[in-house]
């Protein structure tokens, strides 16, 4: 199934055997990042692929499966977001935006489905290794991909799977809206500051400001 194509999603779900057709838990896990180029240099096709997969693919599956959950009066939708949807970093432009969409879409689903007994959670992983994520992002550059995880005790797919199981096993009356998971070694602290030869610019600004102030003051003499 290609989640980025609505027809593929519909065909796959329509072909599910009857004994598996009642889906009580949907985990929207498909997603990818492509490249780390800044927005002025990024590849349009990469942007389109990320939007098609991370945004439209997730909505296609959700829209297709939700009606049976509503009719049955219960279910669980887990969306795999990312901390990239919360914390900006250079090169994450469209990828981060798609994950911000996942976050907001999840919250909106909660608002709509609260009276339908359907739980919704947005799982937001940080640096997760032992997957093909970085290999895909760097388009097969294994050395560059490996460098992302070098010297870091990253979280693993098993950690995310165990989290999903834990969420599913919570009491039916309990909903975890968002759960953010990072390795201990990763943090969102610290904002980037670009330092340049600012004093000259500031001096010019101050001179212009003083000149303007003097002119204004002279008008009222």
C-alpha positions as CSV (number, residue, x, y, z in Angstrom):
1,X,0.0,0.0,0.0
2,X,1.3,3.5,-0.9
3,X,-0.3,5.7,1.7
4,X,0.5,8.8,-0.4
5,X,-2.1,7.7,-3.0
6,X,-5.7,7.7,-2.0
7,X,-6.6,5.0,-4.5
8,X,-4.0,2.7,-3.1
9,X,-5.2,3.2,0.5
10,X,-8.8,2.5,-0.5
11,X,-7.9,-0.6,-2.5
12,X,-5.8,-2.0,0.3
13,X,-8.4,-1.5,3.0
14,X,-11.2,-2.7,0.8
15,X,-9.2,-5.9,0.3
16,X,-8.9,-6.7,4.0
17,X,-10.3,-10.2,4.9
18,X,-13.6,-10.0,6.9
19,X,-12.0,-11.4,10.0
20,X,-9.6,-8.4,10.2
21,X,-12.0,-5.8,8.9
22,X,-13.0,-4.4,12.3
23,X,-10.1,-2.1,13.1
24,X,-10.2,-0.8,16.7
25,X,-6.7,0.8,16.7
26,X,-5.1,2.8,13.9
27,X,-1.5,3.7,14.2
28,X,-0.5,6.2,11.5
29,X,3.2,5.4,11.4
30,X,4.2,6.1,7.7
31,X,6.3,9.2,7.3
32,X,9.7,10.4,6.1
33,X,12.1,13.4,5.9
34,X,14.0,14.2,2.8
35,X,17.1,16.3,2.8
36,X,18.3,19.1,5.1
37,X,18.6,21.9,2.6
38,X,17.3,25.3,3.6
39,X,14.1,26.5,2.0
40,X,15.9,28.5,-0.7
41,X,17.7,25.4,-2.0
42,X,15.3,22.6,-1.2
43,X,14.0,20.2,-3.9
44,X,10.3,20.7,-4.7
45,X,9.8,17.0,-5.3
46,X,11.1,16.3,-1.8
47,X,8.6,18.7,-0.4
48,X,5.8,17.2,-2.4
49,X,6.7,13.7,-1.3
50,X,6.8,14.7,2.4
51,X,3.5,16.5,2.1
52,X,1.9,13.6,0.2
53,X,3.1,11.0,2.7
54,X,3.2,12.8,6.1
55,X,0.0,14.8,5.7
56,X,-2.2,13.4,3.0
57,X,-1.3,9.7,3.6
58,X,-2.2,10.1,7.3
59,X,-5.5,11.8,6.5
60,X,-6.4,9.3,3.8
61,X,-6.1,6.4,6.3
62,X,-7.8,8.2,9.1
63,X,-10.7,9.3,6.9
64,X,-11.2,5.7,5.6
65,X,-11.1,4.0,9.0
66,X,-12.8,6.5,11.3
67,X,-16.4,5.8,10.1
68,X,-16.4,2.2,11.4
69,X,-15.0,3.4,14.8
70,X,-17.7,6.0,15.1
71,X,-20.4,3.4,14.1
72,X,-19.0,0.9,16.6
73,X,-18.8,3.6,19.4
74,X,-15.1,3.2,20.2
75,X,-11.6,3.0,18.9
76,X,-8.1,4.5,19.1
77,X,-6.1,6.6,16.6
78,X,-2.4,7.0,17.3
79,X,-0.5,9.4,15.0
80,X,3.3,9.4,14.8
81,X,4.3,13.0,14.9
82,X,7.8,14.3,15.8
83,X,9.5,16.8,18.1
84,X,10.3,18.5,14.8
85,X,6.7,19.7,14.8
86,X,7.4,21.6,18.1
87,X,11.1,22.7,17.9
88,X,12.4,24.3,14.7
89,X,15.9,23.6,13.3
90,X,17.6,24.6,10.1
91,X,16.7,22.3,7.2
92,X,13.5,21.0,8.8
93,X,11.3,23.5,6.9
94,X,8.6,21.4,5.3
95,X,9.3,18.2,7.3
96,X,8.7,20.1,10.5
97,X,5.6,21.8,9.1
98,X,4.1,18.4,8.2
99,X,4.7,17.2,11.8
100,X,3.1,20.4,13.1
101,X,0.1,19.5,11.0
102,X,0.0,16.0,12.6
103,X,0.0,17.6,16.0
104,X,-2.9,20.0,15.2
105,X,-4.8,17.4,13.3
106,X,-4.6,15.1,16.3
107,X,-5.9,17.8,18.6
108,X,-8.7,18.6,16.2
109,X,-9.7,14.9,16.1
110,X,-9.8,14.9,19.9
111,X,-12.2,17.9,19.8
112,X,-14.5,16.1,17.3
113,X,-14.4,12.6,18.7
114,X,-14.6,13.1,22.4
115,X,-18.3,12.2,22.5
116,X,-17.7,9.2,20.2
117,X,-15.6,7.2,22.8
118,X,-12.6,7.4,20.4
119,X,-9.2,8.1,21.8
120,X,-6.6,10.1,19.9
121,X,-2.9,10.4,20.8
122,X,0.0,12.2,19.0
123,X,3.2,10.4,19.7
124,X,6.2,12.7,19.2
125,X,9.6,10.9,19.0
126,X,12.9,12.6,19.1
127,X,16.2,11.0,17.9
128,X,15.3,7.4,17.1
129,X,18.0,5.1,15.7
130,X,18.0,1.6,14.2
131,X,15.6,2.6,11.5
132,X,16.0,3.7,7.8
133,X,14.9,7.3,8.7
134,X,18.3,9.0,8.2
135,X,19.3,6.8,5.3
136,X,16.1,7.9,3.5
137,X,16.7,11.6,4.5
138,X,20.2,11.5,3.1
139,X,19.1,9.4,0.1
140,X,21.3,6.4,0.7
141,X,24.4,8.1,2.1
142,X,25.0,5.5,4.9
143,X,28.0,7.3,6.3
144,X,26.2,10.6,6.8
145,X,23.2,8.8,8.2
146,X,25.4,6.9,10.7
147,X,26.9,10.1,11.8
148,X,23.6,11.3,13.1
149,X,23.6,8.7,15.8
150,X,27.3,8.5,16.6
151,X,28.1,8.8,20.3
152,X,24.4,9.1,21.2
153,X,22.3,6.6,23.2
154,X,19.3,7.1,21.0
155,X,15.8,5.8,21.5
156,X,14.8,2.7,19.5
157,X,11.8,1.5,17.6
158,X,11.0,-0.9,20.4
159,X,10.7,2.1,22.8
160,X,8.0,3.6,20.5
161,X,6.3,0.3,20.1
162,X,6.2,-0.2,23.9
163,X,4.8,3.3,24.3
164,X,2.0,2.6,21.8
165,X,1.2,-0.6,23.7
166,X,1.2,1.2,27.0
167,X,-1.2,3.8,25.6
168,X,-3.5,1.2,24.2
169,X,-3.7,-0.6,27.6
170,X,-4.7,2.5,29.5
171,X,-8.2,2.5,30.9
172,X,-10.9,3.3,28.3
173,X,-11.8,6.6,30.1
174,X,-8.3,7.9,29.9
175,X,-6.8,9.8,26.9
176,X,-3.2,10.9,26.5
177,X,-3.4,13.8,24.1
178,X,0.3,14.1,23.3
179,X,3.4,12.2,24.4
180,X,6.8,13.5,23.6
181,X,9.8,11.1,23.8
182,X,13.5,12.0,23.6
183,X,16.7,10.2,24.5
184,X,18.2,11.6,27.7
185,X,21.1,13.0,25.6
186,X,18.8,15.1,23.4
187,X,17.3,18.4,24.6
188,X,15.3,21.3,23.1
189,X,17.3,23.8,25.2
190,X,19.3,26.6,23.6
191,X,18.3,29.1,20.9
192,X,20.7,30.0,18.0
193,X,22.0,33.5,18.0
194,X,23.7,34.8,14.8
195,X,26.5,37.2,15.7
196,X,27.8,39.7,13.2
197,X,29.5,43.0,13.2
198,X,26.4,44.7,14.6
199,X,27.9,47.7,16.4
200,X,28.5,49.6,13.2
201,X,24.9,49.1,12.1
202,X,23.7,50.1,15.6
203,X,25.9,53.2,15.6
204,X,24.4,54.3,12.3
205,X,20.9,53.7,13.6
206,X,21.6,55.7,16.8
207,X,23.0,58.6,14.8
208,X,20.0,58.6,12.5
209,X,17.7,58.4,15.5
210,X,19.4,61.3,17.2
211,X,19.3,63.4,14.0
212,X,15.6,62.7,13.6
213,X,14.9,63.5,17.3
214,X,16.8,66.8,16.9
215,X,14.7,67.7,13.9
216,X,11.5,66.9,15.6
217,X,12.4,68.9,18.7
218,X,13.3,71.9,16.5
219,X,9.8,71.9,15.1
220,X,8.3,72.7,18.6
221,X,10.7,75.5,19.5
